Amino acid sequence: MKIKKDDLVVVLTGKDKGKKGKVLHAFHDIEKVIVEGVAVKKKNLKAGKNSKKGQIIEKALPIHVSNVALVDPKTDKATRIGAKIVSGKKVRVTKKSGVEI
């Protein structure tokens, strides 16, 4: 999976298509990511026994990594990711502009 935590991504499909956000968590084993402000669901919590009040919380749901693309820092548009070896280290680069990430 080429998308990592703290990457800026854009959503390609679904109800949040076109939204940009930072990756908060990347689940590499199931190939899903949680993006800030995307796929947010409201959940009702009941009141507990210890005088906790009931409340409505917003929870971010994971979306599949194929539905997001990295934002190119130079053009500010969606791009694919490649790899390049620079001074013996593997570095991620954007396909459109060739900028290192």
N, C-alpha and C positions, 0 to 999 in steps of 0.2 A: 504494500500500500504506500503510495507516494505522498499522500496528504498527512501532515503531522500536526501536533498541537501548536497553537498560536499562529497558524497560517491564515491568511486572508483568502476566503473562498467566495464564490458566487454560486447560487443554486440554479441548476439548469432545468429541472422539471418539477412539477407539482404545484400546489397552491401558493407556495412561496417563491415561484420562479422569478429570477432577476434580483432577489435580495442578496446583499453582501453581508458577511459577518465573519468573526474570528472563530476558529475551531477551539472549543473549550476542552473537548476530550475526544481522543481517537481510540476506538476499539479495534485493534488490529486483527484479533481472532475472528470476529464476525464481520469485518470490513464495513463498519458504520462509524459515523462521526456525529458529535453534538455541536451544532453551530449556534452562536449567540444570536438570539432573536428570531430563530427559524424553527418551525414545527413546535410551537408552544401550545400546550394543552392546559386548560384550567381543571383543577381537581378539587373536589369538596372534601374537607376533612371533618369528621364528626368530633363533637366535644368528648373529651376524655373523662375518666373518673376523678382525676385529681384537679378538678376545676379548670381544665384547659378549655378555652373557647373554640367553637367550631370556626373554621375559616376556609377561604378559597385561596389556593396557591397555584402559581403558574409553574409548570414543569416542562422543560425542554426535552423533546423526544429525539432519539437518534435517527438519522437518515442514512441511506446507503451511500457509499463513497462514489459510486458511479453517477450519482445525481448532483454532484458538486464538482467544480473546477477551480483551480488556483487562479487568483487574480494576478495578472502581469503587472509588476510595479511601474513599468515604463509606459504602457498603453492603457492601464486601468481596465482591461478587458480579460475575459476568460482565456486561459491558455493551458496547453498540456505541459507535462514535466518530463525532462530528460535528465540524463546523468553524464557527467564529464569528470575526468580525472585531472586534478590540478595539483601539482607538486606532491604527488603520491597519495592524495586524499580524494575520495569520491565526493563530488559536489552536485547538488541539484541545480539545474538550469531550466529556464523557460524556453519553450520551442519557438515562440514567436519572435522574441527579441534577443534571446541568448543571455539574459541577465542571470547572475548567480543569486540563489536564494539563501 
